Amino acid sequence: MDQSSSSNRPPASGLRLATAPVNWNNNDIPGWLPRTPFPEILDFMQDAGYSATEYDESFGTDATSLRNEADAWDMTWCGSYQWVDFLDNARIDDTIRALEPRLELLRDIECEHLIVADSLRLHRVAMAGRVPPDGSASLDDADIARIADSVHRLAEAAREYGISVHYHNHVGTWIEAPHEVDKLREHLDLSLVDFCFDTGHYAYGGGDAAAYVRDHLDSIGYIHLKDVDTEVLEAARAEGLTFIDALKRIVFSPIGTGSANVPGILETLVDNGFSGWVVVEQDTCEGDPTQVARQNLQYITNWLSEHGAAVVNGR
């Protein structure tokens, strides 16, 4: 869509924006930065301009304390991220039982969304951004169906707690490249579980994130909004960097500076009245992460203001 179409847009309302602990504490790279402890991290989030955040297990498991701290900082819990070995279909029931305390906690702190991704696989982390499009390094249809079945079973269990499950496409897992995302989507019951679409990971995996959002918005219920540094990504592919090495080179760039076409994504979301959470992320950054998180939010709020929209209060 080009800017000339703006006069034909329906009235815009806004987007529900949130932040995530990964902006300060990246669990994939221990020691990357000094760890920002809970609940002080909520102060940094609020200082950056956010009123909603994802929950991280490092915040503890006392529901009363979590509610009190969120109230003290006028913060809403919007979701929680969880790795799951979905390919191990035979053990998924055990995995679900092990996750029941997390589901209970999320229910008790009024956090209604569980974001899940298949486990990182070492050989896939090593080939991040270089998955062959011909499917030769991907799972076959039967294995993708096994992943989908496991996701469905977890989503059914989560529903009993009032929790919605969203599958996160992720570099370094079996669901990274566009053809892998497409194949999983074909197997998912979208009335039961949809995507937490990560724009940065999709672009890293070789896809056009803005085009996916435009063409498949009905499959997306939750978004991780990231951008990708084109030069770093090209270097990572040329040099054969792992996902972790690319993170250390800041492959996910400040919002609006990379190749994920954030304006195009925002335009589709606003024009279609997207009501899910949009979690603004930058997994690693140069400089102060609070300042970077503030600048990323400012870019988005400026864009929304210029297009007659606004940030919808998290509560």
Secondary structure, 3 states (H helix, E strand, C coil): CCHHHHHHCCCCCEEEEEECHHHCCCCCCCCCCCCCCCCHHHHHHHHCCCCEEEECHHHCCCHHHHHHHHHHCCCEEEEEEEEECCCCHHHHHHHHHHHHHHHHHHHHCCCCEEEEEECCCHHHHHCCCCCCCCCCCCCCHHHHHHHHHHHHHHHHHHHCCCCEEEEECCCCCCCCCHHHHHHHHHHCCCCCEEEEEEHHHHHHCCCCHHHHHHHCHHHEEEEEECCCCHHHHHHHHHHCCCHHHHHHCCCCCCCCCCCCCHHHHHHHHHHCCCCCEEEECCCCCCCCHHHHHHHHHHHHHHHHHHCCCEECCCC
